[in-house]
Amino acid sequence: MNMMSEGAWFGMMSIPVAIVAVLIALLALVATIYFRRPVEGHSHKADVSSISGRQSPSADEIERSTIIVIPDISGYTDYFQHSRFSLRHAQYVIGELLEAINQSAGDRLTVCRPEGDALLFYAVLEGVDHPSGYWSDAIKDILKGYYLRRQELVLENVCACQACSRIETLELKVIVHTGSIMQTMVAGYHMLAGIPVIVANRLLKNSVPSSRYVLVSGDAAPVVELDLGEAAELTEKVDGIGPVRIHAHMFDTSELKTEAPLLTGSKAVKQVCDLCRKVSGNLKDVPGIGL
């Protein structure tokens, strides 16, 4: 029997490898086209820049009693300090988590603007009566939606890059404050103006010794009546404002009952779809493709 030459052997071996490579590229291309299609009621790929408020309040420039809720992803800056390959995957993960927060808020809160790793929600309190526990449930629903989606992303993931392997390190903190706020229009967008908006944003920098908590200001506490975790009463020194009383609710995710169902049966499909979405993002960086 004639021995096959080494060159011929490697030539034959390269054929299936090339086929696999082509199939992967085609899958990524199909996934990109498919997941760019608008789907009624759900967006497969979150686009943070497209998140907008559900209500259309009139910017009448009258001060009204308003609640401000700012969910902020902890660990965002460190999470993005990786290679360009991981950066695309990190962008996808953060977008999915922000979209989960947005969907979980329902119609109880209006998005004012996305802020990279956070969303600023608000709702007018003046002249509106809500049942007891209304705002407590709204905040807990945001937390549940976030941690459920985070767990799903972990289960769906098959990528070992720095971003995908660290999804579980992304925690959520929520700032809640109330006060008299004026709605105004800037460049065609609804904006909130007033000292309470400044206070809420500056409370994102605080002395709470945790990356997972809900910080409720003293003004908001009677409105929210949050029944979650153990509340520690503290006083924060807010730059340009002075001391602000807060209630820091540090909690365990087990209190939220967000354990995701096992992806049995559809697990492989979900993993392939998840990988295709991420790869399609990487293909944008390939010269000549620019998906």
N, C-alpha and C positions, 0 to 999 in steps of 0.2 A: 504494500500500500504506500502510495506516495505521500510524504509528509507535507502538510500545507505550510507554505512559507509564512513567516511571522508577519510580513506586510499584508498578505491576503487575509490572515486571521483578524488583525486589527481593523482592516477595511470592512470586514463583515460585521464586527462588533460595533463599528461606528454608525451603522445603519439604524439599529433600534434606538441608539442614543439620540440620533438626529430626529427620529420620528417622535420620541418623547418630548424633545425640546420644542418641536413644532406644535405638538398637541397642547403643551403648556401655554405657549404664546397665543394659540387660537382661543383657548379657554379664557385667558386674561382679556383678550379683545372682546369676546362675546360677553363676558361679565361686565366689562366697562360699558358696552352699548346697552345691555339689559338694565343695569342698575342706574343708568342715567335717565331712563324713561320715567316720567312722572307716574306714580302709582297713587290712586285715589285713597286717601285716608292714611297713607304711610309713606315715608321716604326711606328707601333702603340705605342710602348713603347720606349721612347728615351733612349739611352745608351750614356751618355756623353763621355765615354772613347772610343766609336766607331766613334765619329765625326771626319772626316778627310777632308783634302782639296780636291777640285774637280779637280784642275789642277796638273800637274806634272812638275813644272819648274826645270830646271837643276841647281844644286847647283854649279855654276861655279866660285864662290868666287870672283865675280866682283861686285864692288859697282854700284848700279843703283838707279835712282830716284824712290822712292816707297811711296805709301800711306799706312798708318797704321790706321785701324779702330778697336777699342776695345769696344764692347757693354758689359756693366757690370751691373749685377742685384743689385740694391740698397736694403739694408735690409737683405742681405743673412745671415750674421752671427747671427743676432737676430732670424731670421726665423728658424734656426736649433737648437736653444737652448730649446728643449722641450723633452718630453718622447721618448722612443724608438719607441713606437707605432706611434707617430706623425712624428718621424724622417723618417720612411719609406714613409709616404705620402709626406713629404717635398721633399724628394729625387725625387719622381715621378714628382711632380709639377715643380721643377727646371729643371729636365731633359726635360720635355715637352716644357718649355719656351726657353731653349737653342736650342732645335731642331727647334723651330719656327723661331728663329733668323737665324740659319744656313740655313734653307730653303728659308727664305725671301731674303737672300743675293744673291741668284741665282748664276750665273756663273761670276758675276762681281768681286767677291772677293774670295780669297783662305784662308782657315783656316790653320793657322800655328799650333795652339795648343789650347785645352780647358784649362781653369784655374779655375775650380771649379764653380765660379759664373760668369765667363766671357769667351768670345771667342776672340782670337786675329786673325783678318783678315789682309790681305795685298794684294796689286796688284802693279805690276811694271808700272810706268808712262812713263818711258823713251821709246821713239820711238812709242808711242801709242797715237792716236788722238781720243778724245771723244767729242761728241756734248755738247753744253752748257746745264748745269743742270744734267749731267750724274751722278756725284757723289752726288749731292744734292738729286736726286731721289733715289739713292741706299741707302742712310742713312735713308731717310723717309720710304722706303719700309721695312727696318729692324725694325723701330719703329712701323709701322703699323702691321707687322707680330707678333711682341711681344704682343702688347696690344690687338689685336684681339684674340690671343690664350689665353691670361690671362682672357678675358671676357668669352670665351667659357668654360674654366676650372671652372669659378665661376658658370655659368649656369648649367653645368653638375654635379656639386658637390652636394652630399647629406650627406656628412660626417661633423660632428660638432667638430672634433678634432682641436687642436690649430693651426696646420699647414693649414688645409683645410679652416678654418674659417678666415684665414688671407691672402688669396691669393691676394686680392686687395691691400694689403700694399706693394707688391713687385713692385718697380718702375724700370725704366731703364735709365742709363746714358751712353753716348757714347763719347769716346775720339777719336779725329781725328788729325793725325799729318803726316807730310811728311818729307822726307830727303833721303840722300844717304845711302843705306843699302846693306849689303852683305849677300847673301844666302850661308849657309854652311851646312854640314852634320854632325850630332852628333848621334852616335848609330843607324844609319840608318834612322834618321828623318831629315826633312828639318828644319833648324833653321835660324832665322834672327839675324844678328849681326850689331851693330853700335850704335852710340850715339842717333839717333832718336828713336830707340826701347826703350832705357832706359828712354828717356824723356817722351814718350807716356805712359809707365807703371807708371812712377812717377807722372804724371798728374792725375792719378786716385785719388790721395790724393790732394785735392785742397780746395779753400775757397769759392766755388760757394754755395750760400745759398739755395740749393734745392737738392732733391733726384731724380729729373727728368729733364734732360737737355742734350744738345749736346755741348761738349767743342771742339772747333776747334782752333788749334794753329794758330799763326800769319803766319807761313810758309804755312799751309794748306789752309787758308782762300781763297786765290786767285784761288786755284784749285777746292775747294768744292763749293764755292758760295752758301752756304746754305740759303734758304729762308724759315725759320721756326722760329716762335716765335719772341721775342724781344732779340736782341743780346746786351750783355753788354761787353765792352772792359775792360779787367782786365790784371794785371801782376801777375804771380805766381812765387814764389821763389822755384825753383826745386833743391832739395838737390844734391850737387856735380856738378851742371850745372850752376845755377845762375838764373836771371830773364828770364821768358818766356812770351811773349805776347799771350793772348788767347781771343777768342770770345765765351762767354757763351750764348748759345741759350736756354732760359727757355721757355717752351711751355705748352699748355694745350692739353690734349688728344683729345679734340673735334676738334682740327685743323687737326688731322690725319684721321678723318672720319672712325673710326674702330668699330662702333657699330655692334656687332654680331647679326645675325638673331636669332629670337626666336626659341627655339628648339621644336616647336609644332609638334605633330605627332611622331617624333622620340625622343622626350625629355626623355621619360621613358627608352627607349633602351639605349640612351647615358648615362643616369644616372646609369643604372645597369652596363654597361661596365666600366664606370669610377670607380664605387665602387669595381667591381671585380678585376681590375688592382691593386687597393690600397690594398685590402684584400690579394691578392696573395703575395704582398710584405711582409705583416705581417706574413703570413704563413711560410715564410723563417726563422722566428725566433722561430718557434715552434719545439721543439726537436722531431726528428724522422720523420719530414716531409721534411724540407730543400728543398723546391721547387726551 
